[in-house]
Amino acid sequence: MQNLFIEGDNLDGLYYLRKEYLNKIKMIYIDPPYNTGKRQSYNDKRTYDAWKSFMYPRLYLGRDLLRGDGFIFISIDDNMLSSLRSMCDEIFGLSNFMCVCPRVTKKGGKLTKNIDKNNDYIVIYRKTDAANLIHAVLPPEYFNLEDEFLKTRGRFSLSRTIDCCAFDS
């Protein structure tokens, strides 16, 4: 199959995919509602119970789609991080939790003395212990910038994206 475009509710789409792709998908990435009240395309002001009811069947169906060595990557902010972890621990199993990776969402200096949120997270679970992530080794030339902390932390990079992990196949 080349490409597949499904238009409609994502839950209906997952049920449709389940028929053909049960236990066949290596990786799923989802960006669910963060429940911040800011988005207009869906109800983003759900109560915790309504958000959990919304997410649970989607996560469960996603798990069904994954191969035994598959992974799910889920973007989330700190508003619903603990709720998401709790659901995923139940659905995927605590032993299949891989990590929570912070992701910078805002760049630039601080303009106030207040603490400012500048990241969200990518939560990673595997379907079974047959799935392994291995860290990619970045070449030294990737880290080409210096600042006043060179002696304590070394060189760094401001790249927006890097391959932080690879699948062990």
N, C-alpha and C positions, 0 to 999 in steps of 0.2 A: 504494500500500500504506500502511495506517495504522500498524500496529505489528507487530512480529515478536518473539516470545519463543522462544528456543531454550534448552532445558534439557539439560545434559550436558557432556561434556568440550569445552573451548573449541576444541581442534584439530578435533574433529568438526564443531563449529558453523562454523568457518571454511571447511572443505571444502564444507559445505552452502551457505553464503553465496556461495562462489566460483561455483557453478553459475548463480546469478541475478544476482550483483552484480559480476562481473568488470569491472574498469576503470570502475566507476560511483560510487565513494564519494569524497567530497570530504575528509573528515577522519576519522581513527581516533585514539582515545585508549585506551591500555592501561596497566594497572597490574600488571605481572608480579610474580612472587615476587622479593623482594629478596635472598633467600638469607641471612637473618639468623638463622634457627633459631628464630624466635619464633612463627610462625603454625602453627596446628594443622590447617587445612583442606586442606593439601597438603604434600608433602615439601619443607620449606624448608631442609633441610640437604644440599643436593645438592653434589657436587663440581663444580668449574668445568666439567669436560667434560660432566657430566650436565646442568648448568644450560644450557650452550650447546646441547646436543642437544635439550633441552626448548624453548628459545626460538627456535632457528633456523627450524624449519618454520612457527611462528606468525608470525614477522616476515616471512618470505618470502610466505606466503599473504596477510598484511595488505598487503604491497606490491602483490600481484596485484589486490587489491580496489580500490586507489586509482585515481582518474582521473589523467590526466596532470598536472593542476594540483592534486593532492591532497597532504595532509600527514599524517604520523603523529606523535603526541605520546606519549611514553613516560615514565611516572614510574619513578624508580629512586633508590636511595641510593648512597652512595659505595662500598659493598662491591662492587657489580657495574657501576659506571659505565664503567670502562675496557673491560670485557668487552662490554658492550652497545654502546659506541661502535665497537669493532672489528667486531662482527657487522653493525651497521647500515652502516658504511662499505663492507663487502663486499656487502651486499644492495642498498642504495640507491645506493651510489657516494659516494665522498668529496666530490665536487662538489655533492651534494644534502644535505649536512649544513647545517642552518640555525643552530642554537645549542643551548646547554645553559643553561637558566634555573634558578637556584636558587629553591627554594620553602621558606619558613619553615614548619617543622612543630611547633616548640615556641616558646612565648612566655614572657616573664617574665625576671626578672633572674638574674644568675649568683649562685649560692650558694657556690661554691668558687672557688679560684684556678686550677683545672684548665680546660683547653679542653673545651668541651662541644659536641657536635653538635646543631644546632638546625635543620638543613635537609636536604632531599633535592633532587632535580633533576627537571626535565622536559626530556627530550632531544627535539629536533624535527628531523625530516628531511622533505624533499619528495620526491615521486616523480620529477619531472623539473624541468628549469629553467624550465618553463612556469608553475610555482607560485611565487608571491611573497607574502611577508608584509609588511605595512606597519604601522608603529608607530601606535598610537592616540594621539591628543593628548588629554591629560586637562585639563579646565578648571582654571584657577588656584584656584578655590574648593574643589576636591577636596582640596588640600593646606592644611588648616586648623589644624594643630597646630604649636606652637613649643616649643623647649627651649633650653638654654644654647648650642647650636650654630647658632642662627638666622643669625648673621652669616656663618658659613662654609659652611653647606649649605642654608639656607633652611627653609621650612616643610615639613612632612611629613604623612603620613596613616597611620593604623593599620588601614585597611580590610583585611579578610581576603582579598577577591578584587577584582580589577579586570580590565577588558578590556585586556590588554597588547598585543594585536595583532589585526589583522583580516585577512581574506582579500581579496586583490586579485582581483576577479572580472571 
